[in-house]
Amino acid sequence: MRLLFLNLACFFLVSFSTPEGIEYQHITTSVPQSIHVLVVNPESYCLRPAKALDKCVGRETVLSLADRKGAIAAVNGGFFAIGGYHDGSPCGILKIDGQWYGLPLHPRGAIGWTDREQKPIFDQLLAHIEGIDVFVESQTGSTTSEQWDSMDHIVGGTPLLIQNGKRNSNFVSERTISTFLTDRHARTAVGLLPNGYWLFVVVDGKQPDLSLGMTMDELADLMQELGCIAALNLDGGGSSTLVYEGQVINHPLGDGDADDDQLSLLRPVSDAILIQDSKTFSANNLE
């Protein structure tokens, strides 16, 4: 993977040995920013979302989800409600194995794919319930409802950063809070490279000695400079978590609490995107 970082004045790159089909790199900048990059060959691994506790509501840490599902790696997924009766309910679109868990109230970015091909499509979507059916409608005209209807999995985020090789320069249509875009926060994003490989980025945030996080423009620039032809921002802040081989390898702040070792606790999330080997995927499907 070729790293450009034309707009980052100084960066330091570290990588370690990984199994064939997965590449991990850790990049630090002088801002400071701590950036974790995971590239996955979908021909070597199965990528699929998983819902916390396997229920419509409720939350579970990315580490717990990865361990329970036997995933070699995982990142947090879409946005969700915190607290009350709807704790852990998705705030955006979420479809897993053909089952709907959430629908967007506003035009929002999404990624969809099938287990068979794992060639994701990205777009900005609205969804409507018509009788007992869900109708998904592209807001850009780049995809069709029939394409989205055929997807086994759909994970929502906001905003859509890159589509059809073009970086989005205006995020207003997705109706997010302005400070969500302009302030630096921890971020998680998923992208697609020209060779079909998936690319995941997790940026730590709100830690002045380690990483300040990124604005949305900085994140979009990063995904473009990493070579993505499509990219979507997922949930961030205290949810931003990257798990690899049974360990959390970034530095999430969670909910600002501390455990007995004075380390920030992991925030339980609504869903995650898992990277599983083929044997684990087959075994889970037979359960």
BALOBA-1460 file (C-alpha; in Angstrom, 3 decimals):
// residues 287
<rec num="1" residu="m" x="0.000" y="0.000" z="0.000"/>
<rec num="2" residu="r" x="1.474" y="3.372" z="-1.021"/>
<rec num="3" residu="l" x="1.155" y="6.195" z="1.523"/>
<rec num="4" residu="l" x="1.100" y="9.751" z="0.201"/>
<rec num="5" residu="f" x="0.080" y="12.092" z="3.025"/>
<rec num="6" residu="l" x="0.666" y="15.152" z="0.935"/>
<rec num="7" residu="n" x="-1.066" y="17.412" z="3.453"/>
<rec num="8" residu="l" x="0.564" y="16.015" z="6.588"/>
<rec num="9" residu="a" x="3.813" y="17.828" z="7.283"/>
<rec num="10" residu="c" x="5.428" y="14.967" z="9.181"/>
<rec num="11" residu="f" x="4.499" y="11.369" z="9.781"/>
<rec num="12" residu="f" x="6.054" y="8.225" z="11.230"/>
<rec num="13" residu="l" x="5.020" y="4.798" z="10.007"/>
<rec num="14" residu="v" x="5.175" y="1.478" z="11.870"/>
<rec num="15" residu="s" x="3.910" y="-1.875" z="10.606"/>
<rec num="16" residu="f" x="4.112" y="-5.408" z="11.960"/>
<rec num="17" residu="s" x="3.915" y="-8.886" z="10.507"/>
<rec num="18" residu="t" x="0.379" y="-10.041" z="9.766"/>
<rec num="19" residu="p" x="-1.139" y="-13.100" z="8.094"/>
<rec num="20" residu="e" x="-1.376" y="-13.076" z="4.331"/>
<rec num="21" residu="g" x="-4.358" y="-11.009" z="3.217"/>
<rec num="22" residu="i" x="-4.187" y="-8.477" z="6.074"/>
<rec num="23" residu="e" x="-1.860" y="-5.492" z="6.442"/>
<rec num="24" residu="y" x="-1.669" y="-3.266" z="9.531"/>
<rec num="25" residu="q" x="0.141" y="0.046" z="9.760"/>
<rec num="26" residu="h" x="0.316" y="2.649" z="12.519"/>
<rec num="27" residu="i" x="0.954" y="6.222" z="11.477"/>
<rec num="28" residu="t" x="1.739" y="9.116" z="13.808"/>
<rec num="29" residu="t" x="1.901" y="12.758" z="12.795"/>
<rec num="30" residu="s" x="3.282" y="15.901" z="14.383"/>
<rec num="31" residu="v" x="-0.218" y="17.320" z="15.060"/>
<rec num="32" residu="p" x="-0.233" y="14.849" z="16.988"/>
<rec num="33" residu="q" x="-2.461" y="12.181" z="15.436"/>
<rec num="34" residu="s" x="-2.353" y="8.431" z="15.991"/>
<rec num="35" residu="i" x="-3.763" y="6.656" z="12.931"/>
<rec num="36" residu="h" x="-4.366" y="2.913" z="12.654"/>
<rec num="37" residu="v" x="-4.814" y="1.463" z="9.163"/>
<rec num="38" residu="l" x="-5.973" y="-2.080" z="8.390"/>
<rec num="39" residu="v" x="-6.167" y="-3.358" z="4.797"/>
<rec num="40" residu="v" x="-8.019" y="-6.629" z="4.127"/>
<rec num="41" residu="n" x="-8.153" y="-8.810" z="1.020"/>
<rec num="42" residu="p" x="-11.799" y="-9.991" z="0.783"/>
<rec num="43" residu="e" x="-10.676" y="-13.076" z="-1.124"/>
<rec num="44" residu="s" x="-8.781" y="-14.220" z="1.982"/>
<rec num="45" residu="y" x="-11.265" y="-13.259" z="4.707"/>
<rec num="46" residu="c" x="-14.988" y="-12.898" z="5.316"/>
<rec num="47" residu="l" x="-16.163" y="-9.429" z="6.280"/>
<rec num="48" residu="r" x="-19.508" y="-9.145" z="7.980"/>
<rec num="49" residu="p" x="-21.338" y="-7.000" z="10.528"/>
<rec num="50" residu="a" x="-22.461" y="-8.317" z="13.896"/>
<rec num="51" residu="k" x="-25.089" y="-6.925" z="16.262"/>
<rec num="52" residu="a" x="-24.337" y="-6.620" z="19.942"/>
<rec num="53" residu="l" x="-25.774" y="-9.528" z="21.955"/>
<rec num="54" residu="d" x="-27.397" y="-10.707" z="18.685"/>
<rec num="55" residu="k" x="-30.382" y="-8.525" z="19.622"/>
<rec num="56" residu="c" x="-32.079" y="-5.416" z="18.250"/>
<rec num="57" residu="v" x="-31.248" y="-3.462" z="21.407"/>
<rec num="58" residu="g" x="-28.321" y="-3.696" z="23.782"/>
<rec num="59" residu="r" x="-24.617" y="-3.027" z="23.522"/>
<rec num="60" residu="e" x="-21.386" y="-5.014" z="23.615"/>
<rec num="61" residu="t" x="-17.743" y="-4.028" z="23.245"/>
<rec num="62" residu="v" x="-15.988" y="-4.588" z="19.930"/>
<rec num="63" residu="l" x="-13.490" y="-6.786" z="21.783"/>
<rec num="64" residu="s" x="-16.300" y="-8.985" z="23.154"/>
<rec num="65" residu="l" x="-17.998" y="-9.231" z="19.755"/>
<rec num="66" residu="a" x="-14.737" y="-10.193" z="18.052"/>
<rec num="67" residu="d" x="-13.985" y="-12.811" z="20.688"/>
<rec num="68" residu="r" x="-17.494" y="-14.254" z="20.691"/>
<rec num="69" residu="k" x="-17.597" y="-14.515" z="16.897"/>
<rec num="70" residu="g" x="-14.023" y="-15.739" z="16.496"/>
<rec num="71" residu="a" x="-12.931" y="-12.736" z="14.420"/>
<rec num="72" residu="i" x="-9.273" y="-12.032" z="13.723"/>
<rec num="73" residu="a" x="-10.026" y="-8.293" z="13.631"/>
<rec num="74" residu="a" x="-12.941" y="-5.898" z="14.081"/>
<rec num="75" residu="v" x="-13.877" y="-2.220" z="14.135"/>
<rec num="76" residu="n" x="-16.907" y="-0.466" z="15.584"/>
<rec num="77" residu="g" x="-19.832" y="0.094" z="13.227"/>
<rec num="78" residu="g" x="-22.651" y="2.615" z="12.981"/>
<rec num="79" residu="f" x="-24.161" y="5.214" z="15.301"/>
<rec num="80" residu="f" x="-26.590" y="4.214" z="18.045"/>
<rec num="81" residu="a" x="-28.769" y="5.400" z="20.922"/>
<rec num="82" residu="i" x="-27.323" y="5.479" z="24.436"/>
<rec num="83" residu="g" x="-29.484" y="5.031" z="27.508"/>
<rec num="84" residu="g" x="-33.103" y="4.192" z="28.205"/>
<rec num="85" residu="y" x="-35.283" y="1.559" z="26.624"/>
<rec num="86" residu="h" x="-33.633" y="1.972" z="23.214"/>
<rec num="87" residu="d" x="-30.048" y="1.673" z="24.465"/>
<rec num="88" residu="g" x="-27.978" y="0.187" z="21.641"/>
<rec num="89" residu="s" x="-30.605" y="0.674" z="18.932"/>
<rec num="90" residu="p" x="-29.007" y="1.763" z="15.626"/>
<rec num="91" residu="c" x="-29.543" y="5.432" z="14.744"/>
<rec num="92" residu="g" x="-28.970" y="4.712" z="11.069"/>
<rec num="93" residu="i" x="-29.477" y="1.945" z="8.579"/>
<rec num="94" residu="l" x="-28.394" y="-1.540" z="9.635"/>
<rec num="95" residu="k" x="-29.078" y="-4.840" z="7.907"/>
<rec num="96" residu="i" x="-27.369" y="-8.095" z="8.888"/>
<rec num="97" residu="d" x="-27.942" y="-11.400" z="7.123"/>
<rec num="98" residu="g" x="-31.029" y="-9.922" z="5.480"/>
<rec num="99" residu="q" x="-32.567" y="-8.827" z="8.798"/>
<rec num="100" residu="w" x="-33.314" y="-5.144" z="9.371"/>
<rec num="101" residu="y" x="-32.260" y="-3.575" z="12.677"/>
<rec num="102" residu="g" x="-32.426" y="0.142" z="11.882"/>
<rec num="103" residu="l" x="-33.393" y="2.737" z="9.275"/>
<rec num="104" residu="p" x="-32.090" y="6.314" z="8.764"/>
<rec num="105" residu="l" x="-34.273" y="9.318" z="9.544"/>
<rec num="106" residu="h" x="-32.198" y="11.567" z="7.278"/>
<rec num="107" residu="p" x="-30.190" y="11.027" z="4.089"/>
<rec num="108" residu="r" x="-27.091" y="9.245" z="5.365"/>
<rec num="109" residu="g" x="-24.103" y="7.380" z="3.987"/>
<rec num="110" residu="a" x="-24.033" y="3.589" z="3.906"/>
<rec num="111" residu="i" x="-21.989" y="0.618" z="2.751"/>
<rec num="112" residu="g" x="-23.593" y="-2.607" z="1.536"/>
<rec num="113" residu="w" x="-22.254" y="-5.972" z="0.425"/>
<rec num="114" residu="t" x="-23.087" y="-9.644" z="-0.050"/>
<rec num="115" residu="d" x="-21.395" y="-12.636" z="1.533"/>
<rec num="116" residu="r" x="-20.907" y="-14.172" z="-1.879"/>
<rec num="117" residu="e" x="-18.889" y="-11.400" z="-3.522"/>
<rec num="118" residu="q" x="-17.904" y="-8.959" z="-0.749"/>
<rec num="119" residu="k" x="-17.677" y="-6.151" z="-3.297"/>
<rec num="120" residu="p" x="-19.154" y="-3.236" z="-1.341"/>
<rec num="121" residu="i" x="-21.190" y="-0.397" z="-2.739"/>
<rec num="122" residu="f" x="-21.321" y="3.042" z="-1.118"/>
<rec num="123" residu="d" x="-24.018" y="5.687" z="-1.368"/>
<rec num="124" residu="q" x="-26.188" y="8.156" z="0.504"/>
<rec num="125" residu="l" x="-29.535" y="6.562" z="1.326"/>
<rec num="126" residu="l" x="-33.021" y="7.071" z="2.630"/>
<rec num="127" residu="a" x="-35.204" y="4.118" z="3.548"/>
<rec num="128" residu="h" x="-38.985" y="3.758" z="3.748"/>
<rec num="129" residu="i" x="-41.252" y="1.047" z="5.097"/>
<rec num="130" residu="e" x="-43.904" y="-0.008" z="2.597"/>
<rec num="131" residu="g" x="-46.202" y="-2.542" z="4.232"/>
<rec num="132" residu="i" x="-43.856" y="-5.243" z="5.515"/>
<rec num="133" residu="d" x="-41.078" y="-4.334" z="3.076"/>
<rec num="134" residu="v" x="-38.202" y="-1.882" z="3.352"/>
<rec num="135" residu="f" x="-37.534" y="0.298" z="0.300"/>
<rec num="136" residu="v" x="-34.068" y="1.832" z="0.043"/>
<rec num="137" residu="e" x="-33.589" y="4.874" z="-2.168"/>
<rec num="138" residu="s" x="-30.310" y="6.414" z="-3.368"/>
<rec num="139" residu="q" x="-30.027" y="10.167" z="-2.816"/>
<rec num="140" residu="t" x="-27.318" y="10.583" z="-5.446"/>
<rec num="141" residu="g" x="-28.591" y="8.373" z="-8.252"/>
<rec num="142" residu="s" x="-25.353" y="6.379" z="-8.242"/>
<rec num="143" residu="t" x="-26.989" y="3.109" z="-7.187"/>
<rec num="144" residu="t" x="-30.409" y="1.508" z="-7.533"/>
<rec num="145" residu="s" x="-32.942" y="0.227" z="-5.054"/>
<rec num="146" residu="e" x="-32.561" y="-3.213" z="-6.626"/>
<rec num="147" residu="q" x="-28.862" y="-3.218" z="-5.814"/>
<rec num="148" residu="w" x="-29.481" y="-2.387" z="-2.175"/>
<rec num="149" residu="d" x="-32.317" y="-4.894" z="-1.928"/>
<rec num="150" residu="s" x="-29.878" y="-7.633" z="-2.930"/>
<rec num="151" residu="m" x="-27.356" y="-6.766" z="-0.223"/>
<rec num="152" residu="d" x="-26.997" y="-9.240" z="2.660"/>
<rec num="153" residu="h" x="-25.496" y="-6.539" z="4.863"/>
<rec num="154" residu="i" x="-25.836" y="-2.750" z="5.075"/>
<rec num="155" residu="v" x="-24.074" y="-0.589" z="7.662"/>
<rec num="156" residu="g" x="-24.863" y="3.096" z="7.979"/>
<rec num="157" residu="g" x="-22.636" y="6.010" z="8.889"/>
<rec num="158" residu="t" x="-22.290" y="9.696" z="8.163"/>
<rec num="159" residu="p" x="-21.066" y="11.358" z="6.141"/>
<rec num="160" residu="l" x="-20.163" y="9.664" z="2.887"/>
<rec num="161" residu="l" x="-16.549" y="10.780" z="2.363"/>
<rec num="162" residu="i" x="-15.703" y="9.505" z="-1.113"/>
<rec num="163" residu="q" x="-17.933" y="8.129" z="-3.866"/>
<rec num="164" residu="n" x="-16.959" y="6.857" z="-7.303"/>
<rec num="165" residu="g" x="-13.427" y="8.105" z="-6.793"/>
<rec num="166" residu="k" x="-14.487" y="11.669" z="-5.943"/>
<rec num="167" residu="r" x="-14.015" y="13.230" z="-2.524"/>
<rec num="168" residu="n" x="-17.180" y="14.849" z="-1.183"/>
<rec num="169" residu="s" x="-16.607" y="18.508" z="-0.439"/>
<rec num="170" residu="n" x="-20.019" y="19.296" z="1.042"/>
<rec num="171" residu="f" x="-21.504" y="17.242" z="3.865"/>
<rec num="172" residu="v" x="-24.528" y="19.489" z="4.511"/>
<rec num="173" residu="s" x="-27.039" y="17.145" z="2.854"/>
<rec num="174" residu="e" x="-26.552" y="14.529" z="5.577"/>
<rec num="175" residu="r" x="-27.773" y="17.044" z="8.176"/>
<rec num="176" residu="t" x="-25.201" y="16.543" z="10.908"/>
<rec num="177" residu="i" x="-24.219" y="19.018" z="13.638"/>
<rec num="178" residu="s" x="-21.567" y="21.419" z="12.329"/>
<rec num="179" residu="t" x="-19.141" y="20.814" z="15.205"/>
<rec num="180" residu="f" x="-19.303" y="17.080" z="14.467"/>
<rec num="181" residu="l" x="-17.659" y="17.939" z="11.163"/>
<rec num="182" residu="t" x="-15.318" y="20.766" z="12.134"/>
<rec num="183" residu="d" x="-13.991" y="19.700" z="15.556"/>
<rec num="184" residu="r" x="-11.294" y="17.079" z="15.915"/>
<rec num="185" residu="h" x="-12.621" y="13.797" z="17.281"/>
<rec num="186" residu="a" x="-11.635" y="10.151" z="17.323"/>
<rec num="187" residu="r" x="-12.809" y="8.665" z="14.018"/>
<rec num="188" residu="t" x="-13.505" y="5.301" z="12.413"/>
<rec num="189" residu="a" x="-13.902" y="4.917" z="8.654"/>
<rec num="190" residu="v" x="-14.208" y="2.171" z="6.056"/>
<rec num="191" residu="g" x="-13.050" y="2.481" z="2.473"/>
<rec num="192" residu="l" x="-12.575" y="0.577" z="-0.768"/>
<rec num="193" residu="l" x="-9.314" y="0.450" z="-2.732"/>
<rec num="194" residu="p" x="-9.157" y="0.125" z="-6.542"/>
<rec num="195" residu="n" x="-8.037" y="-3.524" z="-6.280"/>
<rec num="196" residu="g" x="-11.153" y="-4.413" z="-4.260"/>
<rec num="197" residu="y" x="-9.400" y="-4.547" z="-0.899"/>
<rec num="198" residu="w" x="-11.188" y="-3.077" z="2.119"/>
<rec num="199" residu="l" x="-9.435" y="-0.377" z="4.136"/>
<rec num="200" residu="f" x="-10.284" y="0.497" z="7.734"/>
<rec num="201" residu="v" x="-8.986" y="3.559" z="9.592"/>
<rec num="202" residu="v" x="-9.240" y="4.281" z="13.315"/>
<rec num="203" residu="v" x="-7.916" y="7.630" z="14.580"/>
<rec num="204" residu="d" x="-7.524" y="8.179" z="18.318"/>
<rec num="205" residu="g" x="-8.738" y="11.490" z="19.713"/>
<rec num="206" residu="k" x="-9.042" y="13.900" z="22.643"/>
<rec num="207" residu="q" x="-5.628" y="12.870" z="24.036"/>
<rec num="208" residu="p" x="-3.239" y="15.849" z="23.650"/>
<rec num="209" residu="d" x="-0.082" y="13.815" z="24.299"/>
<rec num="210" residu="l" x="-1.096" y="11.048" z="21.884"/>
<rec num="211" residu="s" x="-3.685" y="12.140" z="19.341"/>
<rec num="212" residu="l" x="-6.066" y="15.072" z="18.932"/>
<rec num="213" residu="g" x="-8.278" y="13.304" z="16.401"/>
<rec num="214" residu="m" x="-9.376" y="14.587" z="12.997"/>
<rec num="215" residu="t" x="-11.918" y="16.911" z="11.495"/>
<rec num="216" residu="m" x="-14.157" y="15.369" z="8.836"/>
<rec num="217" residu="d" x="-12.248" y="17.167" z="6.088"/>
<rec num="218" residu="e" x="-8.979" y="15.768" z="7.424"/>
<rec num="219" residu="l" x="-10.471" y="12.277" z="7.502"/>
<rec num="220" residu="a" x="-11.763" y="12.588" z="3.930"/>
<rec num="221" residu="d" x="-8.340" y="13.803" z="2.793"/>
<rec num="222" residu="l" x="-6.681" y="10.886" z="4.567"/>
<rec num="223" residu="m" x="-8.942" y="8.289" z="2.969"/>
<rec num="224" residu="q" x="-8.308" y="9.827" z="-0.431"/>
<rec num="225" residu="e" x="-4.550" y="9.903" z="0.124"/>
<rec num="226" residu="l" x="-4.626" y="6.254" z="1.170"/>
<rec num="227" residu="g" x="-6.061" y="5.519" z="-2.268"/>
<rec num="228" residu="c" x="-9.743" y="4.913" z="-1.507"/>
<rec num="229" residu="i" x="-12.220" y="5.187" z="-4.362"/>
<rec num="230" residu="a" x="-15.105" y="5.081" z="-1.859"/>
<rec num="231" residu="a" x="-15.191" y="5.773" z="1.871"/>
<rec num="232" residu="l" x="-17.668" y="6.217" z="4.722"/>
<rec num="233" residu="n" x="-17.307" y="7.687" z="8.191"/>
<rec num="234" residu="l" x="-18.605" y="5.341" z="10.896"/>
<rec num="235" residu="d" x="-19.302" y="6.065" z="14.564"/>
<rec num="236" residu="g" x="-16.385" y="7.731" z="16.315"/>
<rec num="237" residu="g" x="-15.493" y="9.406" z="19.586"/>
<rec num="238" residu="g" x="-15.487" y="6.962" z="22.475"/>
<rec num="239" residu="s" x="-16.758" y="4.216" z="20.177"/>
<rec num="240" residu="s" x="-13.678" y="4.183" z="17.910"/>
<rec num="241" residu="t" x="-12.076" y="0.796" z="18.475"/>
<rec num="242" residu="l" x="-9.798" y="-1.478" z="16.465"/>
<rec num="243" residu="v" x="-9.332" y="-5.067" z="17.637"/>
<rec num="244" residu="y" x="-6.672" y="-7.323" z="16.179"/>
<rec num="245" residu="e" x="-5.906" y="-10.898" z="17.297"/>
<rec num="246" residu="g" x="-7.703" y="-10.544" z="20.616"/>
<rec num="247" residu="q" x="-6.307" y="-7.143" z="21.575"/>
<rec num="248" residu="v" x="-7.440" y="-3.551" z="21.292"/>
<rec num="249" residu="i" x="-4.582" y="-1.934" z="19.402"/>
<rec num="250" residu="n" x="-5.691" y="1.683" z="19.441"/>
<rec num="251" residu="h" x="-6.288" y="3.859" z="22.525"/>
<rec num="252" residu="p" x="-10.043" y="4.453" z="22.882"/>
<rec num="253" residu="l" x="-11.352" y="6.784" z="25.566"/>
<rec num="254" residu="g" x="-14.592" y="4.869" z="26.002"/>
<rec num="255" residu="d" x="-16.962" y="6.773" z="28.231"/>
<rec num="256" residu="g" x="-14.218" y="8.458" z="30.227"/>
<rec num="257" residu="d" x="-14.271" y="5.900" z="33.033"/>
<rec num="258" residu="a" x="-11.254" y="3.957" z="34.261"/>
<rec num="259" residu="d" x="-10.781" y="0.355" z="35.284"/>
<rec num="260" residu="d" x="-8.545" y="-0.980" z="38.078"/>
<rec num="261" residu="d" x="-5.452" y="-0.393" z="35.933"/>
<rec num="262" residu="q" x="-6.476" y="3.228" z="35.313"/>
<rec num="263" residu="l" x="-7.066" y="2.511" z="31.647"/>
<rec num="264" residu="s" x="-10.044" y="3.926" z="29.843"/>
<rec num="265" residu="l" x="-12.876" y="1.437" z="29.602"/>
<rec num="266" residu="l" x="-14.077" y="0.257" z="26.242"/>
<rec num="267" residu="r" x="-17.424" y="1.674" z="25.209"/>
<rec num="268" residu="p" x="-20.038" y="-0.991" z="24.441"/>
<rec num="269" residu="v" x="-21.403" y="-0.367" z="20.947"/>
<rec num="270" residu="s" x="-24.411" y="-1.392" z="18.893"/>
<rec num="271" residu="d" x="-22.581" y="-3.251" z="16.141"/>
<rec num="272" residu="a" x="-19.194" y="-3.945" z="14.615"/>
<rec num="273" residu="i" x="-17.675" y="-5.045" z="11.318"/>
<rec num="274" residu="l" x="-15.791" y="-8.310" z="11.776"/>
<rec num="275" residu="i" x="-12.970" y="-9.844" z="9.758"/>
<rec num="276" residu="q" x="-13.193" y="-13.640" z="10.005"/>
<rec num="277" residu="d" x="-11.342" y="-16.465" z="8.322"/>
<rec num="278" residu="s" x="-13.437" y="-18.678" z="6.055"/>
<rec num="279" residu="k" x="-13.529" y="-21.614" z="8.474"/>
<rec num="280" residu="t" x="-14.789" y="-19.446" z="11.346"/>
<rec num="281" residu="f" x="-17.416" y="-17.895" z="9.099"/>
<rec num="282" residu="s" x="-18.669" y="-21.323" z="7.957"/>
<rec num="283" residu="a" x="-18.759" y="-22.668" z="11.521"/>
<rec num="284" residu="n" x="-20.745" y="-19.663" z="12.783"/>
<rec num="285" residu="n" x="-23.263" y="-20.072" z="9.968"/>
<rec num="286" residu="l" x="-23.835" y="-23.703" z="10.940"/>
<rec num="287" residu="e" x="-24.640" y="-22.874" z="14.583"/>
